[in-house]
Amino acid sequence: MQQTQLDIHLHIPYPAVHAEGPNMQYARIMLDNIGGGNSEMSSVSLYMYNSLVASEPAVAAVFREIQTVEQRHLEIFNQFAMQLGENPRLWTQRGRRKVYWTPGYNVYSRNLPVILTDAIESEQAAIRKYEYQAGMILDRNIVENLRRIIQDEKRHAEIFQELHRQYCGNA
């Protein structure tokens, strides 16, 4: 399969990023999307690694493309964190303290089936997380952005499932 056969980009614009006003509860949710274990930073860093070690050039190219989409998500959540009143560092809130993002959150494998299975599971976890957030956050613009990002994550999961079927058998 050539990379051009997979339409990675949805070609649907993202909503503007304008929080209704400061809200520390929502800001901390955005921090977790930035620098938590299941975060956009985790995806960006892992997909960069995967693009370097994937044994199939077409798979490596897909990881590079999806990494750029995840970087856009990271930027959106950073902007929201700032607008909501938080410092958008690569960290999350645990109790009363901030915990910095670590590359230890990622699964580093050179085995293609493991790489793709982990990518599928990570995308599915992000979908669940963002759907939960969209159901609890009352700021309409944040919810619109979450729903748009969910569309990307669903597409990424589909792509990784297709790559798994093609290169590894069943997904």
C-alpha positions in Angstrom: 0.0 0.0 0.0 1.3 3.4 -0.9 0.9 6.3 1.5 -1.2 8.2 -1.1 -3.9 5.5 -0.9 -4.6 6.5 2.7 -6.3 9.8 3.1 -4.8 10.8 6.5 -6.1 14.4 6.5 -9.8 14.9 6.8 -9.8 18.3 5.1 -12.3 19.6 7.6 -11.3 22.9 9.2 -10.7 23.1 13.0 -12.9 25.6 14.9 -11.3 28.7 16.2 -9.6 28.3 19.6 -11.4 30.7 21.9 -12.2 29.7 25.4 -15.2 31.5 27.0 -13.0 32.6 29.9 -10.7 31.5 32.6 -11.5 28.1 34.1 -8.9 26.3 36.1 -10.8 23.0 36.0 -10.9 23.0 32.2 -7.3 24.2 32.1 -6.1 21.2 34.0 -8.0 18.9 31.7 -6.2 20.6 28.8 -2.9 20.1 30.6 -3.6 16.4 30.8 -4.2 16.4 27.0 -0.9 18.2 26.6 1.4 16.3 29.0 -0.4 13.4 30.6 0.4 9.7 29.9 -2.3 9.5 27.2 -1.6 12.9 25.6 -0.8 14.6 22.4 2.9 14.9 23.4 3.0 11.2 23.9 1.6 10.6 20.4 3.9 13.1 18.8 7.0 11.7 20.4 6.1 8.1 19.9 5.0 8.5 16.3 8.3 10.3 15.5 10.1 7.2 17.0 7.9 4.8 15.1 8.6 6.6 11.8 12.3 6.0 12.4 12.1 2.3 13.3 9.2 1.0 11.3 10.4 -1.7 9.0 8.0 -0.8 6.2 8.7 2.6 4.5 5.0 3.2 3.8 4.2 2.7 7.5 7.0 5.0 8.5 5.6 7.7 6.1 2.1 7.3 7.6 3.5 7.8 11.2 5.2 11.0 10.0 2.0 12.3 8.5 -0.1 11.5 11.5 2.5 13.0 13.8 1.9 16.4 12.1 -1.8 16.1 12.8 -1.1 15.3 16.5 1.2 18.3 16.7 -1.8 20.5 15.6 -3.8 18.9 18.4 -1.0 19.7 20.9 -1.0 23.3 19.7 -4.8 23.6 20.2 -4.7 22.2 23.7 -1.8 24.5 24.6 -3.7 27.5 23.4 -6.7 26.5 25.4 -4.6 25.9 28.6 -3.2 29.4 28.3 -6.6 31.0 27.6 -8.1 29.1 30.6 -5.4 30.3 32.9 -2.7 27.6 33.1 0.9 27.5 32.1 1.0 25.2 29.0 4.1 23.3 30.0 4.4 19.6 29.2 2.8 18.5 32.4 -0.4 17.3 34.0 -2.1 17.9 37.4 -2.0 15.0 39.9 -3.7 16.0 43.1 -2.2 19.3 44.1 1.1 19.0 42.2 2.2 19.2 38.6 3.8 16.1 37.1 6.0 16.6 34.0 5.5 14.6 30.8 8.0 11.8 30.4 9.0 9.6 27.4 8.6 6.7 29.8 4.8 7.0 29.1 5.5 5.4 25.7 5.9 1.8 24.5 9.1 1.7 22.4 9.2 -1.3 20.2 10.8 -2.1 16.9 8.3 -4.9 16.2 5.8 -3.8 13.6 2.8 -5.6 15.0 3.5 -4.2 18.5 4.0 -0.7 17.1 0.7 -0.8 15.2 -1.3 -2.4 18.0 0.0 0.2 20.4 -0.9 3.0 18.0 -4.5 1.6 17.6 -4.9 1.3 21.4 -3.5 4.8 22.0 -5.9 6.3 19.4 -8.9 4.5 20.9 -7.9 5.6 24.4 -7.7 9.2 23.2 -11.1 9.0 21.6 -12.6 7.7 24.8 -10.9 10.4 26.8 -11.9 13.3 24.5 -15.5 12.0 24.3 -15.7 12.0 28.1 -14.3 15.5 28.2 -16.7 16.7 25.5 -19.6 15.4 27.6 -18.6 17.2 30.8 -17.1 20.5 29.6 -19.7 23.3 29.2 -17.5 25.6 27.1 -19.0 25.2 23.6 -15.8 26.1 21.7 -13.7 23.6 23.6 -16.3 20.9 23.0 -16.4 21.8 19.2 -12.6 21.4 19.1 -12.7 18.2 21.0 -15.3 16.8 18.6 -13.1 17.8 15.6 -10.0 16.2 17.2 -12.0 13.1 17.9 -12.7 12.8 14.1 -9.0 12.9 13.5 -8.3 10.3 16.1 -11.0 8.0 14.7 -9.4 8.3 11.3 -6.0 7.5 12.7 -7.3 4.4 14.4 -8.8 3.2 11.1 -5.6 3.8 9.3 -3.5 1.9 11.8 -6.0 -0.9 11.7 -5.7 -1.0 7.9 -1.9 -1.0 8.1 -2.0 -3.8 10.7 -4.3 -5.9 8.5 -2.0 -5.3 5.5 1.4 -5.9 7.1 0.6 -8.1 10.1 -2.6 -10.0 9.4 -5.5 -9.3 11.7 -6.0 -6.0 13.6 
